[in-house]
Amino acid sequence: MAAVAAIGKTKLHSGWLGTRDRDVTVTGVQLTTTHPPSLGPNSPWVEAVVPGTVLATLVKSKELRDPFYGMENESIIDIADSGRQWYTFWYSTTFQCKLSGTQHLDLNFRGINYYAEVYLNGHKKDIPRGMFQRHSLDVTDIVRDGENLLAVVVYPPDHPGSIPPQGGQGGDHEIGKDVTTQYVQGWDWMCPIRDRNTGIWDEVSIYVTGPVKILDPHLVSSFYDNYKRVYLHATTELENRSTLVAECSLNIQVTTELEGNICLVEHLQTQHLSIPAGSRVQYTFPELFFYKPNLWWPNGMGKQALYNVVITVDVKGYGESDLWSQLFGFRKIESHIDDATGGRLFKVNGQPIFIRGGNWILSDGLLRLSEKRYKTDIKFHADMNFNMIRCWGGGLAERPEFYYYCDIYGLLVWQEFWITGDVDGRGVPVSNPNGPLDHDLFLLCARDTVKLLRNHTSLALWVGGNEQIPPDDINKALKQDLRLHPHFENSINGSGEYVENLKSVSKDPSQYLDGTRIYIQGSMWDGFANGKGDYTDGPYEIQNPEDFFKDDFYKYGFNPEVGSVGMPVAATIRATMLPEAWQIPLFNKVSDDYEEVPNPVWEYHKYIPYSKPGKVHDQILLYGFPKDLDDFCLQAQLANYIQYRALLEGWTSRMWSKYTGVLIWKTQNPWTGLRGQFYDHLLDQTAGFYGCRCAAEPIHVQLNLATYSIEVVNTTSEELSDIAIEASVWDLDGTCPYYKVHENLSMPPKRTVPVAEMKYPKSRNPKPVYFLLLKLYHKSNFRIISRNFYWLHLSGGDYKLLEPYRKKRVPLKIKSEVFIKGTTYEMHMNVKNTSAKPPPKTLTYQNHFTPKLGDGDFDIHSVDPQPDGADEKHEFGFLQKIYRHFAKETDGLRVAEINGSDVGVAFFLHFSVHGVKKDHKEGEDTRILPVHYTDNYFSLVPGESMPIKITFEVPPGVTPRVTLQGWNYHGAHRVH
């Protein structure tokens, strides 16, 4: 006999079947009573992907080929040609349930596109239109003990539109008439999605409660006395579903996790109240006081301290009726338009934060969303040292799992609503000037989205739309709904006047819909771009690296979109396209320059060239004409690294004097696109990823490519003292013609400071191509704070001398040790250039780095930053922490050597991890993905060594192998 169901949520994410509506010959009532579907040789039903779209299921069942492979999307009929019924789809599953007499059951759909009919045990319920609203169905009177039969028919958006022959931004824009995602009609970076993302695209669950249910609690923190006094405010709705008055004990508990999975209870409060039968009430807890709590900081500014807030309701005569929990961080986010730059300047916990981040569409174009994928996506952004993600208005209102990992890894989030200039009144042709047809539906979805996401610490601001503001009535309603509580209005607008006694204000801040975050009406208004809504974001193409540093490059304080190239590695091209698409672009001579002509498949995948004839010489041809795909992609990685490092260094060079922030368009693609990405759809990083990681360090040494001055960037709130910069130039013969140490330096907080001009290029007989290595370090212990390696050519030159340099055989020694916990591997590598002893005058060649918070893939709450110092005690302490997380299962220390007799720089080295299995097929992609590297695409001067940490999951039945390649290291050298 089945046990009575426990209070709480059970996800329904497995066991689903699906089929097209046209193939269903019985009714929904029959499907959930007398004719339940099943798999079989003559059955139209297949295993369905939930959460996911219709296309996701059809691809999984192999009825359709992967639309993101090569040109396969062209073989899939578009909804404009098939009609909406073609993509109207049935889903079916079963679940077990046994309720007690006083329990209630909700069937919850967190997202359906676009509307649906739900059948449960022969009973029908309708789900209304709107992609971005939750649906909770009380099915207490419908469920039965034992097995329950569930079927759902999902209908596509009402206005799926068509795709013009020339493509365009958002197709014919018809999709904008509905409240749904707009990118699905195709964009200049995206192919059209044939089913327009129809399906059960988000979480499905059943939820058991007692007589009283907790609904949408809201948590808010307020700060006083320089963050010494902090108050937690909490309001929740409570619904009494019974026919009797409910005598309730309402509890709120706040705990923090200590080392060793021990929880400390910070607060426990109980309130008693009566709730009339069949009614819903709002209850606000007395505020909870904290003295000097641990604050939550964005990535690069400190730890992401999070407390667990649990609200429970106990009903007299029943017991625990419902429970709700949320990780919550104490932090205050403010912003104002900066007088010096005209850009919006953000502050977190009173500290200015220079925004360096990226634009985000969504993880996957078929909405195959998962916690595992989200964790990788967000950690990749943190690994790049980014501190903000902008959720673009043509994509999704992102999911709680996305925000959870942003909370964990410290990424601030700019969340837009579903308006874009291209689709909503500013595109070609102009259409939908009044936005979606149903404004009430839009606002209903917006309000529900706010309730879904508002308790996430990482959520920083709401924005009405992309390059457009919502229609007047929607915009006015959003401004009213998202108005700030007086306490936060004063602080966010920078007046410095705080409402000291919140009890003097009519409403507690947790009673607002949000009340704590600013609402900006559009992405180019009010401190973004030119602030007036003119098209003043961009550009979106290759640039001369030095141009990013020049006065005339971009004249507004905060650029919400600036984009460029994004070619992946050759293995990704081979894994996602047929061999005929491995043909590299043609280079057509245009005057004194070259124009790239990509093959049709690359063009379909939105390839963006590495040249602008007449303005930017081809950045790939600077290294010579590539012979094949491997050559082309390797040279593209060199260009990717330079391009994106220069972009961020150029912006940071003018921190606070010209700029307050920049968001790169974009960080990734939701398909196998070939532009604007730092990692591809298969989750392999480009070299641009590591160019960003280098440039966006919290403390960074860099070369201003316009002035050739060495600059130090300090984005932290602490002054740097007793530091030094080592600058060394290395030529292609392996000698060091220039060496200089700048000592006795101190750097103020939140500043970029020019230190000295590089003299080498102006010296006599400079080499046409040379390497520059900059190191910022502590004088007391030679710990490296920042290391930055450049390859440079003289003005008007190129890198073609690097082509014969590929024949250099520079010896390497690689030490490796592996720590294993279950399927998780962490490899500690140390790579040394053994071609010569380090120069006697340098003391930094071992590259003992100052430990950085968050490196690796551990739970950040249980890895403490290590203090400076190179003594054995500190190193032993670090290893102790490693062993605490990884069972003492290791294959020992290994040493691999790559032989060579030449002296010189080991240039552009990069690791990759591959899987060896028994049933390997010829031409199969052997990469294990994703992999987290603390650095990659790095170079070593003679005598220099570099520690690298590599973390990854190993699939069952696979043996991992780590290989090393490089510019002057041909083939894949196995090093572990």
N, C-alpha and C positions, 0 to 999 in steps of 0.2 A: 504493500500500500504506500502510495507516495506521501512524503512528509509535507506538512503545511508550508507554503512558500514563505521564505524569509523576506523581511522588509528590504527594499532596495531595487536596483536596476539589474536586468539581465539583457545583454545585447543579443540581438538576433542577426548575426552576421555569417552564419553558415547554414548549409542545408537548403538553400534557395534554389528553386527551379524557375525557368523563364521561357517564354515563347512569344512570337508575334501575335497580335490580336487577330489577324486574319486566319491564323491556324487554330483558333479556339472555337470549337463548335458547340460548347455548352455554356451555360450562364455562370456568373460568379457564385450564385447560390448553389448550383450543382457542384462547382469545383470545390466548395467547402462543405459539402454534405455527401452526396451520392457518387460523385465522379472526381475524386482527388487525382491530380496529375501524378505521373510517374515517368521515369526514364525507361527507354526501351528502343529496340530497333525500328519500330514503326511509330514511335511517339515524337511529336514535334518539340517536346520539352527538353531543355538542356540545363546543365548546371549554370546558375546565374551568378553574376558578380554584384554583391550588395555589401557595402555601398559601391556604387558605380553607375555607369550609364548603359543604355541599350547597346551601344557599340562595344562597350567593354565586355558585355556578355557574348555578343556575336563574334568577337575576336577570340575570346577564350574558347568558345565552342568550335572554332575554326570554320564557321560558316562564312566569315569574312577574314581576309588577311589583315595583318597589322597595318592600319592606315598611315602609320608614321615610318614605315619601311619604304625607302625608295619612292616610287610614284604610285604605290598601292592605293592611296587615298582617291586617286582618279578613277579607280575601278569600283568604288563604292557609290551607290546612287545617292544623290543629295535629296533631302526632304522636299526641296522645291520642285523636284522632278517626280518624286515617288508619291507625293501627297502625305498628309500627316498620319494616315492610318498605318502606313508602312512601318513607321517607328512608334506606333502605339503598342504598348508591350504589357504582357501579363507576368507577374511574379507570384510565386507560391512557396510557402514553407509551413512547417508545423512547429508547435512548441508545447511543452508540458507545463501544467499549472494545477495547483490545488490550494484554494483559498479557504480560510476560516470564515465563519459567519460575519465577522466585523471587518474583514479585509476588503480592500478595493484594488482593482487592477487597471492601469492605463496602458494603452498601446501607443507608443510615441514614435513619430517620424520627425527627425530633426531637419530634413530637407528633401523635398520632392520637386521635380521639375517636369510638368508645370502644374498639373492638378491630377487627382486620382479618385478612383472608387475603391473602397476597402470592403472586403467580404470576410467575415469571421464566423465560422460555424453556421453559415446560411444567412447571416444578418449583414446588411449593407450600411456603410457610412461613407459620406462624401468628404473629400479633402479639397478645399478651395484652391484657387489659383495663387501663384506666387512662389518663386524659387526660394526666397529667403525668409521663410517663416516656419516656426515649429508647429507641429500638430500633435495634440494630446487627446486621445480618444478614450473615454471611460467605457471600458468593456466589461465591467464587473458583472453585469447581468447576462452577458453573452458567453463568457468563458465557462468551461466545464472542467471537472476534475479529469486529469489524464491528458490525452492528446487533443489539441485544438488545431483546426485547419484554417489557414490564413491565405487569402489571395488578394492581390492588388493589381489593378489595371491603371497604368500611368499614361497620360496624354501629353504630347509635345506642346511647346509654346503655341499660342494662337497665331502668332505672326512670325513664322520662321524665316520668311523672306527668301530671296534668291541671291545667287552669286553672279555678279556681272562678269562678262568675259575678261575684263581688265582687272578683276579682283577688287581691291580697294579696302579702305578702312571700315570694317563692319559691313561688307557687302552692300546691299541696297538699303541698309539701315532699318529695315522693317522690324528687326528684332527689338529695336528700341521702344516699340509700342507696348512691350510686355515688361514685367518686372522680373528680369532674368539676366543671366550673364551675356555680355555683348560681343566678346571676342570670337564667339562661335561662328560668326559669318566670315571669319578670316580677317587678317590684318597684314601690314607689311612685314610682320615677323611670324605669321601664323597661317597655316592652311585652314580652310573651312572645316568645321566639325559637322559631319553629315546629319547626325540626329539632333543637333543643337543641344547636346547634353541632356536629352530626355532620360529620365530614370529616377530610381530611388538612390539619390546621390550622396546621402549622408546617413548618419547612424539611425538604426531601427532598434527599439528596445521595448521590453515590457517592464513595468514599474509597479511594485507592490507597496501599498501603504496601509496603515490602520485607518481609523475614522477621520483623522486630521492630516492634511497634506501641507507640506512646506512649499511655497511658490516663490521663485525668483528673489531670494535675499539680495540685498545690496550692501556692500561693505565700503566704507570711506574712512580715510585717516586724516586728521588735522594736526598741525604742528605749532608749537610755541617754544619760546626761550631757546632759539637756535637749535631746535630739534631735540632738546632735552625732555620736554613734555609732549607726549603724543597721545592722541585719543583715537580709539577705534569706534566708529559709529556703525550700527547695523540695524537695518529694517527688513522685515520679511512680511509676505502675505501668508495667511493661514486659512485653509478651507476646511470647514467641518462638513463632511459628506454624510454624516449620520442623521438620524431623525431625532436625536436627543442632544441636549446641551452638553458640550464637551468641556470637562474640567481639566485644564492642561497645565503641565509644568514645561515651560519653554527654557531650554538650556543653551548657553553659548560657551564654548570652550576654545581657548587659544593655546596652542602648544608650539614648541620649537624643538627641532631634532638636534640632539647633542651627538658627540662621537660615539660610535658603537651602537647605533640604532636606539639610543635612549632618548625618550621624549621628556621635556620639561614643561609642566603645565604652568603657563604664564597667567591665565585667568580662567575662572570657572564661575559662571553666574547663572542663577535660576530665577525665573519669573513665573508667577501664577496668573492665569487668566481663564475666563470662561468664554466660550465661543458658542453663540446660538446655533441651533440646528439648521443645517442647510445653508449656512451663510459663509461669507468670506470677509476676513478682517485684515487690517494692516497693523502690525505691531512694531514699535521702535524700542530697542533695548536701551536702558541707561548706558551712557557712553563708558567705555572701558579705558582706564588710564594706564599708560606705560611710561616708565622713566628710562630714558636713553635706550630705546630698543635698537636692535641691529637694523640698519637701513638697507634697502635694496638699491643697488647702483647699476647703471648700464654697463655693458661690456667695455672694459678698459678703464673704468673709473673705480672699481672695487667689487666686493662680493655681491652676489644676488641672494641676500638673506630673505628667506620666505618662512612664514608662520602658517601653521595649519589651523584654520578656523572651522569648527564643527558646530552646527546648530541641530539640536534634536528636540522633538516634541513628544512628551509622554502624556497619555490620556488616562485619567483615573478609571480603573476597572478594566483597562486594556493593556497598558504598558507602552513600550516605545512604538510610536505611530509612524514616524518618519525621521529621516536623517539627511543632512546636507553638509557637504564639506568643500573647502576651497583653499588652495595655497594662496597666500596673500602677503604682499610685501609693503612695508612702510616706505613710502617715497613721495616726494612732492615734485610735480612737473610744472614749470612755468614757461611762458614764452612771451616775447614782445617784439615789436619791430625796432631793430637796432638803428640808432641815429647815425652811426658812423658808416654803416654799409647799406642800409635800407632793407637788409634781409631779416628774416625772423630768427631771433636768437633764443635758443632753448636753454633752460637751466633745470638741473635735477638736484634736489636737496640743496638748493642755493648755489650750486656750482655751475658755471657756464659749460656747456658741452658742445664741441665743434662736431657737427653732424657729418659723418661719412658713412654712407650706406647705399642701398640699391632699391630698385623697383622690382616688384614681385607680381607675377600674374597668378599662377597657381602651380601646384606640383605636377599635375598630369592632365592632359587635355581630355582624357576619357574619365576623369574624376575617380581614378583608382587611388583614393586617398587612404593613408594608413598612418598610424602613430610612428611606425618604424621609418617610413619615408620622411615624415615631418621632422623627426629627430635628426636625421641626416641633413636635411635641407637647412634647418636652423643652425645646427652646429657648424655647417660649412660657412654660414654667414659670420658666426662668431669667430671661426678660425681665420677669416679674412680680416679680423679686427674691426668689423663694421659695428655700428651702434644703432642703426635704424633701418627698418624695412618699410617701404611704402606699398600697401596693398592697393593696386591700381583699380580705378573705377570700372573698367571693362571686364574685370575678373570676378572674384568671389568676395563676399564678406567672409573672411577666413574663419576656420573652424576652431573650437576650443582647444583641440590638440595642437594646432599651430601656435596658438597663444600660450599654451602651457610650456612649450619648449622655448618660446621667446622669453617667458618669465624665468625659466631655468638658466638660459644662456645670456640674458641681459640685452636683448634686442628691443629697442623702442619700436612701436608700430604706429604708423600713420594709416588709418583705415578710411577708405573712401566708400561712398554709396554709389549706386549703379547708374551713373550718368557719365557720358563721354562727349566731348565736343564733336567728334566725328559723326556720331550717331544721333546726337541730340541737338541739332540746330546749327552746327558749324561745319559740317562735312560737305563733301561733293558727291552727289547733289545734296543740297540743303534739305533736311527732313527732320521730322519730329521736333520742331522748335518748342513745342510745349511738353516735351518729354514723353513718358509713358501715358497711355490712354487713361489708365485708372490711377489717379493721384492718391486716392484713399488707400488703395492697395499698397502703393509705394511707401506711404507713411506707416501703414500697419507693419510692413516688413522691416522698415527702418527701426521702429520702436522695439520690435521683437529682437532684432539684431543687437540693439543696445543692451537689452536685458540679458541676452546670451553672453555678451563679451565684457560687460562693464567691470567685472570684478578682477580682471586680469591686470596685473601690475604693469606689464609691458605696454599696454594700450595707452598711447600718448595723446592722440588727437583724432577728431572726426573731420572729414572733408567732404563737401557736398558732391564733388564730381571731378573728373579728369578734364582739364582744359575747358571747363564749362561749369556754370553754376546751375543748380536745379531750377525748374520753372518757379516763378515768383511765389505762388501759393505754397509749394513744397518747401522752398527755401525759407520762407517766413515761418512755416510750421516747425521746421528743423531748428531754426534759431530759437524759437520759443521752447520747444521740447528739450533742447540741449543747452538752455541757458545755464549760466554758472550760478552756483550758490554764492551769496555775497562774500563769504569768507574767501572763496577761490577766485571770484571776480577781481577782488582787490589784489591778491597775490599774483595771479596769472598775468594781469595787465601791468604788472611792474610798479604799482603805486607804492608798495611797501606798507600799506595801511591794512592791518589785519583786524578782523572782527574777533576781539579777544574772548568775549563771552558768547558762545554760540547759542546759549539759551535765550539771549536777547533777540535772536533772529526767529522769525515765525516758524520756520521748518528746520528740522534736523537735515544735514546734507544728504544723509542716506535715504531721505524721502523723495529726493529728486530722481528723475529718470537717469541722469548721470550727475550733472552738477559740478563735476570736478575737472572736466576736460574741455578745452577750447574747441569750438566748431568754426572751421574756415569754409567759406562757401564754395571755393574752387581751388584747384591746384596751382593756379597762376595769380592768385589774389592775396592781398594782405600779408606781404612779406615773403612771398614766393615768386620767382621770376621777377617781372617788373612791377608786380603787385596790383596791376590794373586789369589783368585778364587778357592782355595781348599775347600772341604766340611768341613768347620770349624764353622758352626752354630750348633744349638741344645744345649743340648740333648732335647729329647721329651718324657720324662717319669718321673715317681715319683722319688723324691730325698729325702734323709735325710735332714730335714730343716736346720740343722747346717752346712751342706756341702756348702750351698750358700755363707757362710762367709769365707770359707777356701781359702788359697793361691792357691791351685791347682785346684780349681773348673773350671774356664774358664779363659784362659790366654790371650785373645785378648780384645782390648779396647772397641769395640762396637759389641754387638751380635744382629744381625738382626732377629734371631729366636731362642727362647728357650721355650719349651712347656712342658705341664704336663697334669694332670687329669682334669676332668670337669663334674662330675656326677651332674645332676640336682636334684631338690627336688622330693619327691615321687609323688606329685600331677601331675607333668609333665609326669612321666612314665605312670601313670594311664590314662592320657589324650591322650597319643600318642601310646599306645600299648594295645593289648588284654590282659586279665587277665593271660593267660598262660605265658606271657612275664614279669610278675611281679616277677618271681622267681629270687632271688638274686644269685650271683655267688657261686659256690661250692669252698670250701677252702681245697685244697689237700695238705697234708703234704709232704714237700720236704726237707729232711734232718732236720735241725732245724728251718725251715721256712715254709711258706704256699704260694701256688700258687693259684691264682684266676682262675676259669674256668667259664666264663659267659655263659648264655643261648644263643641259636643261634640268637635270635632277637637282644639282646644286642651286640653280636659279629657283626651282620650285620650293626648295628648302630655305629660301630667303638669304642666300649667301650675300654678304656685303664685302666689297673689294677692299684691298689693302692699299689702294691708290686713289688719288683725285688728280687726274692729269691737269697740269698747269698750276696746281697748288701743293699737292703732296706727292713726292716721288713714291713709287711702289715700295712699301716697307719690306716686302719679301724679296724683291729683286736687289735690295741693298746688299744681300748676301750672295748674289749671283742667281742665274737661272736654275730653278729646281729641276731635277731630272725625272722625278716620279712623285707619287703620292707621299711617300715617307719623307722625302726631301722637302716637299711643299709644306707639309704639316709641321715639320720640325722648325722650318724657317718662320712659319706662322706663329709658333709658340714663342720664338724670340721676339717677334713683333708684338705679340699679345702682352708679354711681360713688360716691355718698354712702354707700350702705349698706356697701360692702365696704372703702372707705377708713376709715370709722368703726370697723368691726369690727377691723381690724388696728391702727389707731391706739389703740383702746381697750385692746387686749391689750398693745401695746407700752408704753403709758403706765404699766402696772404690771409692767414687765419686772423679774424677780427679786424684787420685793416681794410680788407675788400670783401671778404666772404664770411658767412656764418655757417654754411653747410653746402653739401652736394649729394645728390642721389643719382647713382649711375643707372642708365637705361640699357640693359637690365641685368640681373644677376644670373638668371637661368632661363631655360625655355621649357614650356610644358609639352614639348615634342622634340623631334630630332632636327631642330632648326640650326642654322649656321650663322647666326649673328647674335651679338649682344648677350654673351653668357660667360660665366667663369667656371661652370661645370656643365657637362652635357646631360642629355636626358637619361643616359645610362649611369650617371653619377661619377664620371671621371673628370678630374679637374683639368682645366687648361693652365698654361703658364701664367695667364693673366690673373688667376686666383692668387698665385704667390707674389705677383707684382703688387696686388692690393694688400696682401698680408704684410708685406714689407713696408709699404708706404703708409699704412694706416696704424702702425704701431703707436701706442700711447706716447712713448718717448722715441724719437727717431732722428737719425742723422741723414742728411740728404744733400745732393748737389743741385743747385738751381741751374737748370739747363740753359737759361737765358743769360744769366750774369756770371755763371761759373763760380759762384760763391758757395762755400760750405755753410749749411744752415742746420740748426738744431731745433727740433719741434718738441715742445713739452706741453702736452695737453692735460697733464695731471695738475692737481692742486698743491703739489709740493715743489719747493725750490730744489734744484739739483746743484750740489756743490762738490768740489774736489773731483771734478771729472776732466777727462781729456779726450781728444780726438786724434786718432792715428789715420793719416792719409798716405797710401802707398800706390804707386803706379807700376804696373807690370807690362812688359812688352811681349811680343809673340815669341821672343827668344828665351823667355823665362827669366829675364833680368829685371831688376828694380831700379829704373833710372831716377825715380823721385820718391823721397820718403820724408814725411814731416809729421811731427807731433805738436799739437796745440794743447798746452797744459794750463793748469790752474784756472779752469773755467767754472763758472757757475751760471745756471740758467733759471730765470724766474718762472713761476708757474703760469700756465695758460698763455704761452707766448711762443712765437717763432723768431729766432734770433740768428742773423747772419754772423758767422764767426770769422771767416777769413776767405780771401779769394784763392782759388786754385791757381798756382803759378805754372804748372807743368805745360799746358798747351802753348803758353806764351814763351816758353824757354827755347833755347836754340836746339834745332834739329829734333823737334818732337816727332814721334812715330805716327804714321797715318792712322793706325788702329792700335788701341791700347786698352788696358783694363785699369779700373780705379777701384780700390777697396777702401771704404771708410768704416772706421770703428769708433763708437762712442763707448767709453768704459770708465769704471771707477778706478781712480789712481791707487787707492789703498789696497786693492786686492786683484786688480786687472780683470774683474768680472765685466763681461760685455753687456752693455745695456741695449745697444743697437748696432747692427752690422748691415752694410749696404754695398753691394757689388755692382759696378757698372761696366759695360763695354761701350767704348766711345770711338768716334772717328773725328778727324779734323773737319772743320767747317767746309761744306761743299763736297765732302768725301763720301765713302761708303764702307761697307764691311767685307768687301770681296776678298781681302787678304785672309779672312777667317776660313775661306774654302780650303786653301792648301794646309791651313792649320789643323784640319780634320785628320791629317795623316800623322800628327804628333802622337806618340805613344808615351803618355805620362803615367807612371806607375801609381797604383792606389793600394792601400791596405784597409780592409773593412772588417771591423770587429762587430759581432752581433750576439745578442742574447735574447731569448724568447721567454715570456711569461704567459702562461695559459690558464684561463679560467673558463671551463666549459667549451663553448665554441668561439670564445673571444681570445684573440691573440694580440699581445703587445710586444713589439720588437724594439729593442734599443740598439740602434746602429751607431757606430762611430767610423766615419770615413776620413782617411788621412791621405793627403798628397805626399807621397814619399820620394818625389823626384829630386828633392834637395832638402837640406836642413833649413830650418827657418832662419831668416836673417838674425844675427845676434842682437841687433838693436830693438827687435820687436819682442814684447812680452805677452802678446795677446793671441799668439798663433793657435793655442789650444782651444780657444773659443769657449771658455767657461762662461756660460750665459747666466745673467741674473734670472732666477726662476720667474716664470710668468704665470699669473693666475689663469687657470682654466685650460692649460695645455693638456693634451691627452683626452681620454674619453671616459674619465671617471665621474662619479657623482661629485659635483663641485662642492657639495655641502660637507664632504668628509675629506677633502684634500686641502690642507692649509698651505698658504704660500710660505716658502722657506726664506729666512733672512739671508742677506748678503754674506758671503764668506766662502772660502774654498777649503775649510778644514774638514777633517774626516768625520767629525761629529755631525755636521750638516748633511754630508753625503750619505752617511749611514741612516740618518733620520729619513731622508727621501726614499731610500730603498726599503726601509721599514714600512712606509706607506704603500709602496708598490706591493710588497708581499701581503699586506693586509687585505688588498683587493684581489690579488691573484693567488690561487693556491700554489704551493711550492712545487709546481710542476713546470719543469724547464728542460730544454734539450741542451743546456750548457752553453758556455761561451764558444763561439766559432770565429775563426779568422779566415777570410778569403783575400786573395791577392790578385790584382790585375797587373800583369807584368808590362814593363815598358822601359825604354832606355833614354827617353827624352826628358828634358827639364822644361817645365812650363806650367801654365794654369790648366787644371782639370776643369773644362768649361761646360757649363749647362748640364750638370748631372741630374738625372731624375730616376727615382725608384718606381717600380711597379710590382704589383703582387698578382701572381697567377696561380691557378688551380690545376693540379695534376690528378687525373682520374683515369680509371681503367678503360672506360668506353669513350675515350676522346675521339672526336670526328675531325677529319681533315678540314682545315680552314675555320674551325670553331673558335670563337672568341674565348680565350682562356683566362681573361682578367677576372680577379675577384674584386667586386665593387659593392659598396663604396669602401674607400680606405681613407683614413685620416692620417696625414703626415704633418709633423710640426714644421717641416720645410721641404721643399722640392724645387726642381729646376734651379739648383745652386751651383756655385763654382768655388774652387779651392786654389789658392796660390801655393807655390812650393813650400812644403813643410807644415801647411795649415791642416787642421783637423776640424771636423764638424759632427756634433751629436744630432741624430735624427731619431724621432720616436714615430713608430708606425703602428696603427691600431686598426683591426678589422675583424669581421666575423667570417668564419670558415663554414661553407655549406657542408652538409653530411656527405661522407664518402669522398671528400676532396682533401688532398695534401697541398698545403700552400708552399709556394716558392717565390722568393723575392729576387728580382733582377735589377740590375743597374745599367743604364744607358747614358750616353752623353754625346756632345758635339764631336769630341775626338775619341769616342768609345763606340765602335760600330757593333751591331748585334746586341743581344741581351746577355749580359754577364750575370750568371747566377751567383748570388752572394749569400744566400741562406736557403 
